[in-house]
């Protein structure tokens, strides 16, 4: 990978989110933005943010990126003592035309996440899906299912919604086929906002019309490597 300016880490304490190679990669970044608990465990260049706390990412000759932590909960109500702190991130920089870039983090859909729609105008949403479940806890989910993503996008109305975090682990209960089946049942103005991307392939996203989905003008490049 090329040099890394910053890593946005939803949490550090689950192997599907930060494995051994990922821990090694943290050392290559100028900054790691994460939860307060993760920053204490990781030390070094890790900086923890509480929900709605913001910091600026600065570099010479590049626009400042404002990073705001957004609420997240990695399980059902009252599960935080067991599942630990997680966070989402909203990224804003000068020149954005369609709204902020929002990364949901490993979270279920709950009132804290719904606050994002009330407080932030989202242009592009990266939504952690997969409908994570474990046999020992039955139907309880630990990340959003595709139906929750559709519900959330009715509130957010992002220009582009990109599903992530739904392949590669046995506890992901909804893969790409299940997500696409759910999206096929969604109204067109919501369905056309979604854009699944292939893993490991650089892709430039543009701003489609949610009704017709033609290609539009891409967001300006910030100069940061993302």
C-alpha positions as CSV (number, residue, x, y, z in Angstrom):
1,X,0.0,0.0,0.0
2,X,1.1,3.6,-0.5
3,X,2.0,5.8,2.5
4,X,-1.0,6.2,4.8
5,X,-2.0,9.6,6.3
6,X,-4.6,8.3,8.7
7,X,-6.5,5.2,9.7
8,X,-10.1,5.4,10.9
9,X,-10.6,2.5,13.3
10,X,-14.1,1.7,14.4
11,X,-12.7,-0.5,17.1
12,X,-9.7,-2.6,17.9
13,X,-10.8,-5.5,20.0
14,X,-12.4,-7.9,17.5
15,X,-10.4,-9.9,15.0
16,X,-12.7,-9.3,12.1
17,X,-12.2,-5.6,12.4
18,X,-8.5,-5.5,13.3
19,X,-6.4,-8.6,12.7
20,X,-2.7,-9.2,13.2
21,X,-1.8,-7.6,9.8
22,X,-4.0,-4.7,10.6
23,X,-2.2,-4.0,13.9
24,X,1.1,-4.0,12.0
25,X,-0.4,-1.5,9.5
26,X,-1.3,1.0,12.2
27,X,2.3,1.8,12.7
28,X,2.6,3.0,9.1
29,X,0.0,5.7,9.5
30,X,0.6,9.2,10.7
31,X,-2.5,9.1,12.9
32,X,-5.0,6.5,14.0
33,X,-8.5,7.9,14.9
34,X,-10.6,5.6,17.0
35,X,-12.5,5.3,20.3
36,X,-11.1,6.5,23.6
37,X,-10.8,2.9,24.9
38,X,-9.0,1.7,21.8
39,X,-6.6,4.7,21.9
40,X,-5.7,3.7,25.5
41,X,-5.0,0.2,24.5
42,X,-3.1,1.0,21.3
43,X,-1.1,4.0,22.5
44,X,1.4,5.6,20.1
45,X,-0.2,7.5,17.4
46,X,-3.8,6.5,18.3
47,X,-6.3,9.4,19.2
48,X,-9.7,8.6,20.7
49,X,-12.8,10.6,20.0
50,X,-16.1,10.5,21.9
51,X,-19.4,10.7,19.9
52,X,-19.7,14.1,18.2
53,X,-16.2,15.1,19.1
54,X,-14.2,16.4,16.1
55,X,-10.6,17.0,15.2
56,X,-8.8,18.3,12.1
57,X,-6.5,16.3,9.9
58,X,-3.8,18.7,8.6
59,X,-1.1,18.4,6.0
60,X,0.9,21.0,4.0
61,X,-0.7,22.1,0.7
62,X,-3.8,20.0,1.4
63,X,-7.3,21.0,2.6
64,X,-8.0,20.2,6.2
65,X,-10.3,17.2,6.8
66,X,-12.6,17.6,9.8
67,X,-13.3,14.2,11.3
68,X,-16.3,13.8,13.6
69,X,-16.9,10.7,15.6
70,X,-20.5,9.5,15.3
71,X,-22.5,7.2,17.6
72,X,-22.3,3.4,17.2
73,X,-23.3,0.4,19.1
74,X,-22.1,-3.1,18.3
75,X,-25.1,-5.1,19.5
76,X,-28.5,-4.9,21.2
77,X,-29.4,-2.5,24.0
78,X,-27.2,-2.8,27.2
79,X,-24.6,-4.8,25.2
80,X,-21.8,-2.2,25.3
81,X,-20.1,-3.6,28.5
82,X,-19.7,-6.9,26.5
83,X,-19.1,-5.7,23.0
84,X,-17.1,-2.6,23.8
85,X,-16.8,0.9,22.4
86,X,-17.2,1.3,18.6
87,X,-17.5,4.5,16.6
88,X,-18.4,5.8,13.2
89,X,-16.8,8.8,11.4
90,X,-18.0,11.8,9.4
91,X,-15.4,13.4,7.1
92,X,-15.8,17.0,5.8
93,X,-13.4,19.1,3.8
94,X,-13.6,22.2,1.7
95,X,-15.0,21.7,-1.8
96,X,-17.5,18.9,-1.0
97,X,-20.6,19.4,-3.1
98,X,-23.0,16.7,-2.0
99,X,-22.4,16.3,1.7
100,X,-20.0,14.6,4.1
101,X,-18.4,11.2,3.7
102,X,-19.9,9.1,6.5
103,X,-18.6,5.7,7.7
104,X,-21.1,4.0,9.9
105,X,-18.6,1.7,11.8
106,X,-19.6,-1.7,13.2
107,X,-23.1,-0.7,14.5
108,X,-26.7,-1.8,14.6
109,X,-29.4,0.6,13.6
110,X,-30.5,2.5,16.8
111,X,-31.4,6.0,17.8
112,X,-27.7,7.0,18.1
113,X,-27.2,6.2,14.4
114,X,-30.5,7.9,13.5
115,X,-29.1,11.1,15.0
116,X,-26.6,11.2,12.0
117,X,-29.6,11.9,9.7
118,X,-30.7,14.8,12.0
119,X,-27.3,16.4,12.5
120,X,-25.3,15.7,9.3
121,X,-26.0,16.1,5.6
122,X,-24.5,12.9,4.2
123,X,-23.3,12.7,0.6
124,X,-21.6,9.3,0.6
125,X,-22.4,6.6,3.2
126,X,-20.2,3.6,3.8
127,X,-22.5,1.2,5.7
128,X,-21.2,-1.8,7.7
129,X,-23.6,-4.6,7.0
130,X,-23.5,-8.3,7.2
131,X,-26.2,-8.9,9.8
132,X,-23.7,-10.4,12.2
133,X,-25.1,-13.1,14.5
134,X,-23.7,-15.8,16.6
135,X,-25.3,-19.2,17.5
136,X,-24.9,-18.6,21.3
137,X,-27.0,-15.4,21.1
138,X,-29.6,-16.5,18.6
139,X,-31.4,-13.8,16.5
140,X,-29.6,-10.9,18.1
141,X,-27.6,-8.9,15.5
142,X,-24.3,-7.1,16.0
143,X,-24.2,-5.1,12.7
144,X,-26.9,-3.8,10.4
145,X,-28.8,-6.1,8.0
146,X,-29.6,-4.9,4.5
147,X,-33.2,-4.0,5.5
148,X,-31.8,-1.7,8.2
149,X,-29.6,-0.1,5.6
150,X,-32.6,0.6,3.5
151,X,-34.4,2.1,6.5
152,X,-31.4,4.2,7.3
153,X,-31.1,5.5,3.8
154,X,-34.7,6.7,3.8
155,X,-33.6,9.0,6.6
156,X,-30.1,10.0,5.3
157,X,-30.9,10.2,1.6
158,X,-27.3,10.0,0.6
159,X,-26.2,10.5,-3.0
160,X,-24.3,7.2,-2.8
161,X,-24.5,4.4,-0.3
162,X,-21.7,1.8,-0.4
163,X,-22.2,-1.5,1.5
164,X,-19.0,-2.8,3.2
165,X,-18.1,-5.4,5.9
166,X,-20.3,-8.3,4.7
167,X,-17.9,-10.9,3.3
168,X,-15.1,-13.1,4.6
169,X,-16.2,-14.2,8.1
170,X,-18.6,-17.0,9.1
171,X,-20.6,-14.9,11.4
172,X,-21.7,-12.6,8.6
173,X,-25.3,-13.8,7.9
174,X,-26.0,-11.6,4.9
175,X,-23.6,-11.7,2.0
176,X,-23.8,-9.8,-1.3
177,X,-26.7,-11.9,-2.7
178,X,-28.9,-11.3,0.3
179,X,-28.1,-7.6,0.2
180,X,-28.9,-7.4,-3.5
181,X,-32.2,-9.3,-2.9
182,X,-33.2,-6.8,-0.2
183,X,-32.3,-3.8,-2.4
184,X,-34.3,-5.2,-5.3
185,X,-37.4,-4.9,-3.1
186,X,-36.6,-1.3,-2.0
187,X,-38.2,1.7,-3.8
188,X,-36.2,2.9,-6.8
189,X,-35.2,6.2,-5.3
190,X,-33.5,4.3,-2.4
191,X,-32.2,1.3,-4.4
192,X,-30.4,3.5,-7.0
193,X,-28.4,5.2,-4.3
194,X,-26.6,1.9,-3.5
195,X,-23.3,1.0,-5.2
196,X,-21.6,-2.2,-4.1
197,X,-17.9,-2.1,-4.9
198,X,-15.4,-5.0,-5.6
199,X,-12.9,-5.6,-2.8
200,X,-9.3,-4.4,-3.5
201,X,-10.1,-2.5,-6.6
202,X,-9.7,1.3,-6.6
203,X,-13.0,2.9,-7.7
204,X,-13.9,6.5,-8.3
205,X,-17.4,7.2,-7.2
206,X,-19.5,9.8,-8.9
207,X,-22.7,11.5,-8.0
208,X,-25.7,9.9,-9.7
209,X,-29.2,11.2,-9.8
210,X,-31.0,8.8,-7.4
211,X,-34.0,8.6,-9.7
212,X,-32.0,7.7,-12.9
213,X,-28.5,6.9,-11.7
214,X,-26.5,8.4,-14.7
215,X,-22.8,9.2,-14.0
216,X,-22.2,12.7,-12.6
217,X,-19.3,14.8,-11.6
218,X,-16.9,13.1,-9.1
219,X,-16.1,14.7,-5.8
220,X,-12.8,16.8,-5.9
221,X,-9.7,14.9,-4.8
222,X,-8.5,16.2,-1.4
223,X,-4.9,15.0,-2.0
224,X,-5.1,12.7,1.0
225,X,-4.7,9.0,0.3
226,X,-7.9,7.3,1.5
